Amino acid sequence: MATAIKPRIKLDKKEARKGDIVEVKALVQHVMENGQRKDAEGKTIPRKILNKFVCTVAGKQVFAADFETAISANPYIQFKFRAAESGPVVLTWTDDDGSTIVGEETITVT
Amino acid sequence: MMARLNRRQVLGVSAGALATAALGAAVSPAAAANDSADLIKKFTGGKAATEGKVKLDLPEIAENGNTVPLTVSVESPMTEQSYVSDVLIVADGNPNGGMVTFHFSPASGVAEANTRVRLAATQNITAVARMNDGSFFTASRQVKVTIGGCGG
């Protein structure tokens, strides 16, 4: 179920010169249930959010974020990194239940 | 629990409570309703954060508090010698004060990030940036929210 979620990731350029700034935009489908809402019977719906996001480029962490309940459903994140070496751009989101959503792109640095 | 309250009494009581709350807020803006002030204190370790360097971009008026675009950027060369390591963002009017913490490194190149957040009501958003040398910079913005983003 959770593994079926495919994040949408976009790099503003797939090929960059060393030292260029690359922008990453990513959107992932997730309810980001904040633990405040109540269902029809008045019971609180338990919290279930993606609480951690990490981006690595060629195995090196370039950006990370800790999400709280204030992040909107289907969380969107946009950030930049400095192109240093070619390799996979791996984005990982971690759920409250420990499962992860992983997306991958490739950057070529010349 | 009170046995019976008629509508007029209820309204009177809640109006009084509201007035007190408004007065309290006006007198001491530091005493926020949630844990946002504590979170900042924990983040800075009690050190004072200087105004400046941080740019917090949010719409002045958010029609829908469920998804409000938020951009934060910090002036920094982002080199091994001088970079922004973390940015904490808190809201003083949400049920939980914490919103998001961004972690940067020299490999980030630019200390800038954008996401979309929930805002329960009109409130102040504060960003605090930690530099690698241990200094702190901060910026605040107020956002007016027409429809709250919690509970809906």
Contacts between the chains, C-beta under 8 A, distances in Angstrom:
chain1	res1	chain2	res2	distance
A	21	B	109	4.8
A	21	B	110	5.7
A	22	B	109	8.0
A	34	B	95	7.9
A	34	B	118	7.1
A	34	B	150	6.6
A	36	B	95	5.6
A	36	B	150	5.2
A	36	B	151	5.7
A	37	B	150	7.7
A	37	B	151	5.5
A	37	B	152	7.4
A	38	B	151	7.6
A	57	B	107	7.3
A	60	B	107	6.1
A	61	B	105	6.6
A	61	B	107	7.4
A	62	B	105	6.4
A	62	B	107	4.3
A	62	B	108	5.6
A	63	B	102	7.3
A	63	B	103	6.9
A	63	B	104	6.5
A	63	B	105	7.6
A	63	B	108	5.5
A	63	B	113	7.3
A	64	B	102	7.6
A	64	B	103	4.0
A	65	B	100	5.8
A	65	B	101	6.6
A	65	B	102	5.0
A	65	B	103	6.7
A	65	B	113	7.1
A	65	B	115	7.5
A	66	B	100	6.7
A	66	B	101	4.3
A	66	B	103	7.7
A	67	B	100	5.6
A	68	B	96	6.0
A	68	B	98	4.0
A	68	B	99	5.5
A	68	B	100	6.2
A	69	B	95	7.7
A	69	B	96	5.4
A	69	B	118	7.6
A	70	B	91	6.1
A	70	B	94	5.5
A	70	B	96	6.7
A	70	B	98	7.0
A	70	B	99	4.0
A	70	B	100	7.1
A	70	B	117	5.1
A	70	B	118	5.1
A	70	B	119	7.6
A	71	B	99	7.1
A	71	B	100	6.1
A	71	B	115	6.3
A	71	B	116	7.3
A	71	B	117	6.0
A	71	B	118	7.1
A	72	B	66	6.1
A	72	B	67	4.2
A	72	B	68	7.7
A	72	B	115	7.9
A	72	B	116	4.3
A	72	B	117	6.1
A	72	B	118	5.5
A	72	B	149	7.5
A	73	B	66	7.5
A	73	B	67	7.7
A	75	B	115	6.7
A	75	B	116	7.2
A	76	B	114	7.7
A	76	B	115	6.0
A	76	B	116	5.1
A	77	B	113	7.0
A	77	B	114	7.3
A	77	B	115	5.2
A	78	B	113	6.6
A	78	B	114	3.9
A	78	B	115	7.3
A	79	B	102	7.6
A	79	B	108	7.1
A	79	B	112	6.9
A	79	B	113	4.5
A	79	B	114	7.5
A	80	B	108	6.5
A	80	B	109	5.6
A	80	B	110	4.6
A	80	B	112	6.0
A	81	B	107	6.0
A	81	B	108	5.6
A	81	B	109	5.6
A	82	B	78	7.5
A	82	B	106	7.8
A	82	B	107	6.0
A	82	B	108	6.9
A	82	B	109	3.1
A	82	B	110	7.8
A	84	B	107	6.6
